[in-house]
Amino acid sequence: MEQIIGQSTQTAKTTAQGGPLVKEGSQATFMQDVIETSRSVPVLVHFWANKYDPCKKLAPVLEKIVTAARGRVKLVKIDIEANRSLVMQLLQMGLPLQSVPLVAAFWQGHIVDLFQGNLPENQVKTFVENLLKTTGGGVLPATERLSEAETALADGNPDIAIELYSSVLEEEPENTKAWGGLVRAFLATNDETAATEALANVPEKIAQHSDITSARTALELKKESYAAAKALEGVRSRVAANPNDFEARCELATALNATNKREEAADELLYIIRADRHWKDDAAKQQLLRFFEAWGHSDPATIAARRRLSALLFS
């Protein structure tokens, strides 16, 4: 790669690595901006041409993601029309610059990954995240905060989770996990009004994503559960008096879910399914599926109950 440019390696190393995150590059600066800089931080090189609309559309997406990465990756933009000699040399080295936009990821002076075309923002973000993992750069700051928020919520600190989810949404307003987590965090503080407002503010584009529909179901179950939770002992007595009072068992499952006793709630519905699989047009199964959606499909209670449900349905 060092033959691309007639500038010495020693001169290139004199450039401070803490420079701009996004910059215009050229043949004259390629060694410094890309090769030498990539020895300490991954560098994305966006090869573009002003006459192609896909290049214009991809540019702001790349800049947004690189800026949000806060120095964990840098971006250099190369106009192929203004740097034909560089492009010819890169073509001879096998870089497929016949079609742009093309983004090449450099690390330690070498290309480690690339993509062509105007990819959606979420795919570009995944590309950058995979690059950071490959190069030992960790994860994007927003992804890191998302993980911290999920941990805070699981540890019973919803107020901290709310702050973290909100900060992610400031940078990524279409992050479905952050929206879903924010709603759940509000529910954990028993603030249904805030949860409802959050759902109302979800961008229409992602409103039907599973993270959002799951949070919406959790809110619906929360509203349904108050009366059932108050009547918990009475419902328990009805079930004890008549184990086959399936209506009472359904109410008991809802009440148990309201008190976060997920395994017990699933037990009640699975009892009904085992005894009468099609009771009230599969009402017990449908309620259990709502629980799964509200709890999250990776929740341990969901995984365990789904396994038992499958054994009943396919035995």
FILO-794442 format. One line per 5 residues: number of its first residue (from 1); for each residue x, y negated, z of N, C-alpha, C, O. Coordinates in steps of 0.2 Angstrom, whole numbers. Atoms other than C-alpha are relative to their C-alpha. Example, Ala and Ser with C-alpha at 12.3 -4.5 7.8 and 13.67 -1.06 7.14 Angstrom:
<nodes>
1) 4:6:0:62:22:39:4:-6:0:9:-5:3; -4:6:-1:68:5:36:-4:-5:3:-1:-11:4
</nodes>
This chain:
<nodes>
1) 4:6:0:0:0:0:4:-6:0:2:-12:-2; -4:6:0:14:-12:3:3:-3:-6:5:-8:-7; -2:2:6:18:-13:-15:-5:-5:-3:-4:-8:-9; 5:4:2:2:-22:-18:2:-7:-1:-1:-11:-5; -2:7:-1:9:-38:-13:7:-2:1:11:2:4
6) -7:1:0:26:-46:-15:2:-4:6:7:-8:6; -2:4:-6:26:-53:3:3:5:5:1:11:5; -3:-5:-5:37:-45:16:-4:2:6:-8:-2:8; 3:-2:-6:31:-35:30:1:-4:6:-3:-5:10; -2:4:-5:40:-45:42:-4:-7:0:-6:-9:6
11) 3:6:1:32:-61:36:-8:1:2:-11:-3:6; 6:-1:-2:15:-53:38:-1:1:7:-7:-1:10; 0:-1:-8:18:-48:56:0:-6:4:-2:-6:10; 0:6:-4:20:-66:61:-7:-3:1:-8:-7:5; 7:2:-1:1:-68:59:-3:2:6:-2:8:8
16) 3:-2:-6:-8:-68:75:-6:4:-1:-10:3:-5; 5:-4:1:-20:-54:77:-7:-2:3:-12:1:2; 6:2:-3:-32:-64:87:-4:-5:-4:-8:-10:-2; 2:5:5:-37:-74:71:-8:1:-1:-11:4:3; 8:-1:2:-55:-76:63:-2:7:-1:2:11:-3
21) 3:-7:1:-66:-61:63:-2:1:-7:-2:7:-9; 2:0:7:-72:-65:46:4:-5:-4:4:-11:-2; -4:5:4:-61:-73:32:0:2:-7:-1:8:-9; -1:-1:7:-59:-75:14:7:3:-1:12:0:1; -7:-3:2:-44:-64:7:1:-1:-7:-3:-3:-11
26) -2:0:6:-34:-64:-8:6:4:-1:8:8:3; -6:-4:2:-20:-55:-17:6:-3:5:10:1:7; -6:3:-4:-8:-67:-8:0:1:7:5:1:11; 0:-1:-7:-14:-63:9:-2:7:2:-3:9:8; 3:-7:-1:-20:-45:7:5:4:5:2:7:10
31) -5:-3:-5:-4:-38:16:-1:-2:7:-2:2:12; 0:3:-7:-6:-49:31:-7:1:3:-8:3:8; 7:0:-2:-25:-50:32:-3:7:1:-7:9:6; 2:-7:0:-28:-31:29:4:5:3:3:8:8; -5:-5:-2:-13:-20:30:3:-1:7:2:4:11
36) -4:1:-7:-4:-28:45:-6:0:5:-5:2:11; 5:1:-5:-20:-33:54:-3:7:2:-5:8:8; 3:-6:-2:-27:-15:53:4:5:4:2:10:6; -4:-4:-5:-12:-8:63:-2:-1:7:0:3:11; 3:1:-7:-21:-15:78:-7:0:1:-10:1:7
41) 7:0:0:-39:-17:74:-3:2:-7:0:0:-12; 3:-2:7:-50:-9:60:-2:-6:-4:-4:-11:-1; 2:5:5:-53:-20:45:-4:2:-5:-3:7:-9; 5:-1:6:-68:-20:33:2:-4:-5:3:-10:-4; -1:4:6:-64:-26:16:-6:0:-4:-8:6:-7
46) 6:1:5:-79:-32:6:2:-2:-6:4:-8:-7; -2:2:7:-75:-32:-12:-7:-2:-4:-12:2:-4; 7:3:2:-89:-43:-20:2:-4:-7:7:-6:-8; 0:4:5:-93:-53:-35:-6:-5:0:-12:-2:1; 6:5:-1:-104:-69:-35:-6:1:-5:-11:-1:-3
51) 6:-1:5:-114:-64:-50:-4:6:1:-9:7:-2; 4:-6:-2:-121:-48:-42:-4:-1:6:-1:-3:12; 4:1:-6:-136:-50:-30:1:5:5:1:2:11; -2:-5:-6:-132:-34:-20:6:-3:4:6:-2:10; -5:2:-4:-116:-42:-15:-2:-6:4:0:-6:10
56) 2:6:-4:-124:-58:-9:-5:2:6:-4:-1:11; 5:-3:-5:-137:-48:1:4:4:5:2:3:11; -4:-4:-5:-124:-37:9:5:-4:5:6:-3:10; -5:4:-3:-112:-51:14:-3:-2:7:1:-2:12; 2:3:-7:-123:-59:29:-1:6:4:0:5:11
61) 1:-6:-4:-127:-41:35:7:2:3:8:3:9; -7:-2:-2:-108:-37:36:2:-5:6:5:-3:11; -3:5:-4:-104:-54:44:-4:0:7:-1:-1:12; 4:0:-6:-118:-52:57:3:6:5:4:5:11; -2:-6:-4:-112:-34:63:7:-1:2:8:0:8
66) -7:1:-2:-94:-39:63:1:-5:6:4:-5:10; 0:5:-5:-97:-55:73:-3:3:7:0:2:12; 3:-3:-7:-108:-45:86:5:5:3:5:7:9; -5:-5:-2:-93:-32:87:5:-4:5:9:0:8; -5:4:-4:-83:-46:96:7:2:0:10:3:5
71) -7:-1:1:-66:-43:89:2:8:0:8:9:-1; -2:-7:0:-67:-24:89:1:3:-7:4:8:-9; -1:-2:7:-67:-24:70:0:-7:-4:-3:-12:-1; 0:6:4:-63:-38:57:-2:1:-7:-3:7:-10; 3:0:7:-70:-42:40:4:-5:-5:5:-11:-3
76) -3:4:5:-60:-48:25:-4:0:-7:-5:6:-9; 4:0:6:-70:-53:9:5:-2:-6:9:-7:-6; -4:1:6:-61:-51:-8:-5:-1:-6:-8:4:-8; 4:1:7:-69:-59:-24:4:3:-5:10:2:-7; -4:-3:5:-64:-47:-37:1:-4:-7:6:-2:-10
81) -1:4:6:-66:-60:-51:6:-4:1:9:-6:-4; -6:5:-1:-53:-71:-43:6:4:2:11:0:2; -6:-4:-2:-41:-57:-38:0:6:-5:1:12:-2; 0:-6:5:-41:-46:-54:7:4:0:7:10:0; -7:-4:0:-22:-41:-52:0:4:6:2:10:5
86) 1:-4:-5:-26:-35:-35:-4:6:-1:-3:12:1; 5:-6:2:-41:-25:-41:3:5:-4:2:11:-3; -3:-5:5:-31:-17:-55:5:4:4:5:10:3; -4:-4:-4:-18:-11:-42:-4:5:4:-2:11:5; 4:-5:-4:-31:-4:-31:-4:5:-4:-5:11:-2
91) 3:-5:4:-40:4:-45:5:6:-2:3:12:-2; -5:-5:2:-24:13:-50:2:5:6:4:10:5; -1:-4:-6:-23:19:-32:-6:4:2:-6:8:7; 6:-4:-1:-40:27:-34:-6:-3:4:-11:0:5; 5:3:-4:-51:14:-25:-6:-1:-6:-4:-5:-11
96) 5:0:5:-68:15:-35:-3:-7:-1:-9:-8:1; 3:7:1:-70:-4:-39:-3:-1:-6:-5:-7:-8; 4:1:6:-79:-1:-55:-7:-3:1:-10:-6:-3; 7:2:-2:-95:-5:-45:0:-3:7:3:0:11; 0:4:-6:-97:-18:-32:-8:-2:2:-12:-2:-3
101) -5:0:-5:-101:-21:-18:3:6:2:-1:12:2; -3:-6:-3:-89:-9:-11:3:-3:7:7:-8:7; -3:1:-6:-83:-9:7:4:5:2:2:11:3; -5:-4:-2:-67:-1:12:2:-1:7:3:-7:9; -2:1:-7:-62:2:30:7:2:1:9:8:-1
106) -7:-2:-1:-44:1:34:2:1:7:0:-3:11; -2:-1:-7:-35:7:49:7:3:-1:9:8:-4; -7:-2:0:-16:9:52:3:-1:-7:7:3:-9; -3:1:7:-13:2:34:-3:5:-5:-1:4:-11; 3:-5:5:-24:16:26:-7:-1:0:-10:-3:5
111) 8:0:0:-42:17:20:-2:7:3:0:12:1; 3:-6:-3:-51:29:31:-7:1:-1:-10:7:0; 7:-1:2:-69:27:25:-2:-6:-5:1:-11:-5; 3:5:4:-79:17:12:-7:2:-2:-10:7:-1; 6:-1:3:-96:15:5:-1:-6:-5:2:-11:-6
116) 2:4:6:-104:7:-11:-7:-2:1:-11:2:3; 7:2:0:-120:-3:-13:-2:-4:5:2:-4:10; 3:4:-5:-131:-14:-3:-4:5:5:-10:5:4; 3:-5:-5:-135:-2:12:-4:-4:5:-3:-10:6; 4:4:-5:-148:-7:25:4:-1:6:9:2:7
121) -4:2:-6:-142:-15:41:1:6:4:7:6:7; -1:-5:-4:-145:0:51:6:5:-2:9:8:2; -5:-5:2:-134:11:40:7:-3:0:12:0:1; -7:3:0:-120:-2:39:2:0:8:8:1:9; -1:0:-7:-121:-3:58:3:7:2:8:8:6
126) -2:-7:-1:-119:16:59:7:1:-3:11:5:0; -7:0:3:-104:15:47:5:-3:4:10:0:6; -4:3:-4:-96:3:58:1:4:7:7:4:9; 0:-4:-6:-100:13:74:5:6:-1:9:8:3; -4:-6:1:-92:29:66:7:-2:-1:11:2:1
131) -7:2:1:-77:19:61:3:-1:7:9:1:8; -3:1:-7:-74:13:79:1:6:4:6:7:7; -1:-7:-3:-76:31:85:6:3:-3:10:6:1; -5:-3:3:-64:37:73:7:-3:2:12:0:2; -6:3:-1:-51:24:77:1:-2:8:6:-5:9
136) -1:0:-7:-53:25:96:-2:-7:2:0:-9:8; 2:6:-2:-62:8:97:-6:-1:4:-9:-6:5; 6:-1:-4:-76:14:107:-7:-1:-4:-7:1:-9; 7:2:4:-94:7:102:-1:-7:0:3:-11:3; 1:7:1:-101:-9:97:-3:-3:7:-6:1:11
141) 2:2:-6:-105:-20:112:-7:0:2:-9:2:7; 8:0:-1:-124:-20:109:-1:8:2:-6:9:6; 1:-7:-1:-123:-1:109:2:2:7:-1:6:11; -2:-1:-6:-113:-1:125:-5:-3:6:-6:1:11; 5:3:-5:-126:-13:134:-6:5:0:-9:5:5
146) 6:-5:0:-140:-1:128:1:6:4:-3:8:8; -1:-5:-4:-132:13:136:0:-2:8:-2:2:12; 0:3:-7:-129:3:152:-7:-1:2:-9:0:8; 7:1:-2:-147:-2:152:-4:7:1:-8:7:6; 3:-6:-1:-153:16:150:2:3:7:-2:6:10
151) -3:-3:-7:-142:21:165:-3:-4:6:-5:-1:10; 3:4:-5:-149:7:175:-7:2:1:-9:2:7; 7:-2:0:-167:12:171:0:6:4:-5:7:8; 0:-7:-3:-163:30:176:1:0:7:-1:4:11; -2:0:-7:-155:25:192:-5:-4:4:-3:-6:10
156) 5:4:-4:-170:14:197:2:-7:1:0:-10:6; -2:7:0:-163:-3:193:-4:-3:-6:0:-6:-10; 3:3:6:-176:-9:181:1:-7:-2:1:-10:-8; -2:7:1:-172:-28:183:6:-1:-4:7:-5:-8; -6:1:4:-155:-25:177:-1:3:-7:2:0:-11
161) 1:-3:7:-161:-14:163:-3:-6:-4:-2:-6:-10; 4:5:3:-173:-28:158:5:-6:-3:5:-8:-9; -5:5:2:-158:-41:157:4:3:-6:6:0:-11; -5:-3:5:-147:-29:147:-4:2:-7:-2:0:-12; 4:-1:6:-161:-24:135:-2:-6:-4:-1:-7:-10
166) 2:6:3:-166:-42:132:6:-3:-4:6:-6:-9; -6:2:3:-148:-46:128:2:3:-6:4:0:-11; -1:-3:6:-147:-33:115:-5:-3:-5:-3:-3:-11; 5:2:5:-163:-39:107:2:-7:-3:0:-9:-8; -2:7:2:-155:-57:106:4:1:-6:4:-3:-11
171) -5:-1:6:-142:-50:94:-3:5:-5:-2:4:-11; 2:-5:5:-152:-36:86:-8:1:1:-11:5:5; 7:1:-1:-171:-41:86:-4:6:-3:-10:7:-2; 4:-5:2:-176:-25:77:3:7:3:2:12:0; -3:-6:-4:-167:-13:89:-6:4:3:-8:2:8
176) 6:-3:-3:-181:0:92:1:3:7:-3:3:11; -2:-3:-7:-172:8:107:0:-6:5:-3:-4:11; 0:5:-4:-170:-9:115:-7:-2:2:-9:-4:8; 7:1:-1:-189:-13:113:-3:5:4:-7:3:9; 3:-6:-4:-194:4:119:2:0:7:-2:0:12
181) -2:1:-7:-183:2:134:-2:-5:4:-4:-5:10; 2:6:-3:-188:-15:138:-7:1:3:-9:-1:8; 7:-1:-2:-207:-10:139:0:5:6:-3:4:11; -1:-5:-5:-202:5:150:2:-3:6:0:-2:12; -3:3:-6:-192:-6:161:-5:-4:4:-6:-5:10
186) 6:4:-2:-207:-18:163:-5:4:4:-7:3:9; 5:-5:-3:-218:-3:167:3:2:7:-1:3:12; -3:-2:-6:-205:2:180:-1:-5:6:0:-3:12; 1:5:-5:-208:-14:189:-7:-2:1:-9:-6:5; 8:1:0:-227:-12:187:-2:-7:-3:-8:-9:-1
191) 3:7:4:-228:-28:176:-3:2:-6:1:2:-12; 3:-2:6:-240:-22:164:-1:-6:-5:-1:-5:-11; 1:5:5:-243:-39:157:6:-2:-4:6:-3:-10; -6:1:4:-225:-41:152:1:5:-5:4:4:-10; 0:-6:4:-225:-24:145:-4:-1:-6:-2:0:-12
196) 5:1:6:-240:-28:134:2:-6:-4:2:-5:-10; -3:6:4:-232:-45:129:6:2:-4:7:0:-10; -6:-2:4:-216:-36:124:-2:4:-6:0:3:-12; 3:-4:6:-226:-24:113:-3:-4:-5:-2:-3:-11; 3:4:5:-235:-38:105:5:-4:-4:4:-6:-10
201) -6:3:4:-218:-46:100:4:4:-4:9:2:-7; -4:-4:4:-211:-31:92:-1:-1:-7:-7:-2:-10; 1:2:7:-208:-35:74:-4:5:-4:-3:11:-3; 5:-5:4:-221:-27:62:4:5:-3:1:11:-4; -4:-4:4:-207:-19:52:1:7:4:2:12:1
206) -2:-6:-4:-203:-7:67:-6:2:4:-5:7:9; 5:-2:-5:-220:-6:76:-2:7:0:-5:9:5; 2:-7:0:-223:12:71:6:5:1:5:11:0; -6:-4:-1:-206:18:75:-1:4:6:-5:2:11; 1:-5:-5:-206:33:87:2:-3:7:-2:-2:12
211) -2:4:-7:-197:22:101:-5:-4:2:-7:-5:8; 5:4:-2:-211:10:100:-7:3:2:-10:1:7; 6:-4:-1:-226:22:99:1:3:7:-4:4:10; -1:-3:-7:-218:31:114:-1:-5:5:-5:-3:10; 0:5:-5:-217:15:124:-8:-2:1:-10:-3:6
216) 7:2:0:-235:11:119:-4:5:3:-9:3:7; 3:-6:-4:-241:28:125:1:0:7:-4:1:11; -2:1:-7:-232:25:141:-4:-5:4:-7:-4:9; 5:5:-3:-242:9:144:-7:2:0:-10:1:5; 7:-2:-1:-258:17:140:-1:5:5:-6:4:9
221) 0:-5:-6:-255:31:152:0:-3:7:-3:-1:11; -1:4:-6:-250:19:165:-7:-3:2:-9:-3:8; 7:3:-2:-267:10:164:-5:5:2:-9:4:6; 4:-5:-2:-276:26:164:1:3:7:-4:6:10; -2:-4:-6:-267:33:179:-2:-3:7:-2:0:12
226) 2:3:-6:-272:20:192:-6:3:4:-5:5:10; 6:-2:-3:-289:26:196:1:8:2:-1:10:7; -1:-7:-2:-283:44:195:5:1:6:4:6:10; -4:0:-6:-269:41:207:-3:-1:7:-2:2:12; 4:1:-6:-281:34:220:-4:6:2:-5:7:8
231) 5:-6:-1:-292:49:218:4:7:1:1:12:1; -4:-6:1:-277:61:219:-2:6:5:-3:11:3; 2:-5:-5:-282:70:235:-7:3:-1:-8:9:0; 6:-2:2:-300:71:230:0:5:-6:-3:10:-5; -1:-4:5:-295:79:214:3:7:2:1:12:-1
236) -3:-6:-2:-284:91:222:-5:5:4:-5:11:3; 5:-4:-3:-298:97:233:-5:3:-5:-7:9:-4; 4:-3:5:-309:100:218:3:6:-3:0:11:-5; -3:-6:3:-296:111:210:1:6:5:0:11:3; -1:-5:-5:-293:120:226:-6:4:1:-6:10:2
241) 7:-3:-1:-312:124:227:-1:4:-6:-5:9:-5; 2:-3:6:-313:129:209:6:0:-5:7:-5:-9; -6:1:4:-296:133:200:-2:0:-7:2:-3:-11; 2:0:7:-306:134:184:-4:-6:-2:-7:-7:-7; 2:7:1:-312:116:185:5:-4:-4:9:-7:-2
246) -5:3:4:-302:111:170:-1:-8:-1:4:-11:-2; 0:8:0:-309:93:170:4:-3:6:7:-8:5; -4:3:-6:-302:91:188:7:1:-1:11:-3:1; -7:-1:2:-286:99:182:3:-6:-4:9:-8:-3; -3:6:5:-284:86:168:0:-6:4:5:-10:3
251) 0:6:-4:-288:72:180:6:1:5:10:-4:6; -6:-1:-4:-275:80:192:7:-1:-3:11:-4:-1; -6:1:4:-262:80:179:1:-7:-2:7:-9:-1; -1:7:1:-265:62:175:2:-4:6:7:-8:6; -2:3:-6:-264:57:193:8:2:2:11:-2:5
256) -7:-2:-1:-248:67:195:5:-3:-4:11:-5:-2; -4:4:5:-240:59:180:1:-7:3:6:-10:2; 0:7:-3:-245:42:188:5:-1:6:8:-6:7; -5:1:-5:-234:46:203:7:3:-2:11:5:3; -6:-2:3:-220:52:192:2:7:2:8:9:2
261) -1:-8:-1:-222:71:196:-1:3:-7:-7:6:-8; 1:-2:7:-220:76:178:0:7:-1:-4:10:-4; 0:-7:1:-216:94:180:-7:3:3:-10:7:0; 7:-2:-2:-232:96:191:-6:-2:-4:-10:2:-5; 5:3:4:-242:86:179:-1:5:-6:-6:7:-8
266) -1:-5:5:-236:98:165:-3:7:2:-7:10:-2; 2:-6:-3:-240:113:176:-8:1:-1:-11:6:-3; 8:0:0:-259:108:177:-2:1:-7:-7:5:-8; 3:0:6:-261:106:159:2:7:-4:-2:10:-7; -2:-7:3:-251:122:154:-5:5:3:-6:10:0
271) 5:-5:-3:-263:131:167:-6:1:-5:-9:6:-6; 6:0:4:-278:126:156:1:3:-6:-3:7:-9; -1:-3:6:-270:130:140:1:8:0:-1:11:-4; -1:-7:0:-265:147:146:-7:4:1:-8:9:-1; 6:-3:-1:-283:150:152:-5:0:-5:-9:4:-7
276) 5:1:5:-293:143:138:4:-5:-5:3:-11:-5; -5:4:4:-281:137:124:-4:-6:-4:-1:-11:-5; 4:5:4:-295:127:114:-5:-3:4:-10:-6:2; 5:3:-4:-304:120:129:-1:-8:-2:4:-11:-3; 2:7:2:-313:104:124:4:-3:-6:7:-8:-6
281) -4:2:7:-305:104:106:7:-2:2:10:-7:-1; -8:1:-1:-287:106:113:1:-6:4:7:-9:4; -1:6:-3:-289:92:125:6:0:5:10:-5:6; -6:-1:-4:-276:99:137:6:-1:-4:11:-4:-1; -6:0:4:-263:101:124:1:-7:-3:7:-9:-3
286) 0:7:2:-267:84:117:3:-5:5:7:-9:4; -3:4:-6:-264:76:134:7:1:1:11:-3:3; -7:-2:-1:-248:86:136:4:-3:-5:10:-6:-3; -4:3:6:-242:79:119:1:-7:2:6:-10:0; 0:7:-2:-246:62:125:5:-1:5:9:-6:5
291) -5:0:-6:-235:65:141:7:0:-4:11:-4:-2; -6:-1:3:-221:71:130:2:-7:-4:8:-9:-3; -1:6:4:-222:55:119:2:-6:5:7:-10:4; -1:5:-5:-223:44:135:7:1:3:11:-4:5; -6:-2:-4:-209:53:144:7:-1:-5:12:-3:-2
296) -6:0:4:-197:53:129:1:8:-2:1:12:2; -1:-7:3:-193:69:118:6:3:3:7:9:2; -6:-3:-2:-176:71:126:0:0:8:5:2:11; 1:-1:-7:-183:70:144:0:7:3:-3:11:-1; 0:-7:-2:-179:86:154:-7:3:1:-8:9:0
301) 6:-2:-1:-197:87:159:-4:2:-6:-7:7:-7; 2:-1:6:-202:86:141:2:7:-3:-1:11:-6; -3:-6:3:-190:99:135:-2:7:4:-4:11:0; 2:-5:-4:-195:111:149:-7:2:-2:-9:8:-3; 8:-1:2:-214:109:146:-1:2:-7:-5:6:-8
306) 1:-2:7:-212:110:127:2:7:-1:-1:11:-5; -2:-6:0:-203:126:129:-5:5:2:-7:10:-1; 6:-5:-3:-217:134:140:-6:-1:-5:-9:4:-6; 6:0:4:-230:127:128:1:4:-6:-4:7:-9; -1:-4:6:-222:135:113:-1:7:1:-3:11:-3
311) 1:-8:-2:-221:152:122:-7:1:0:-9:7:-2; 7:-1:0:-240:150:125:-3:1:-7:-7:5:-8; 4:1:6:-245:145:108:3:5:-5:-1:7:-10; -2:-5:5:-234:158:98:1:7:3:5:11:0; -1:-7:-3:-235:173:110:-5:4:-3:-5:10:-1
</nodes>
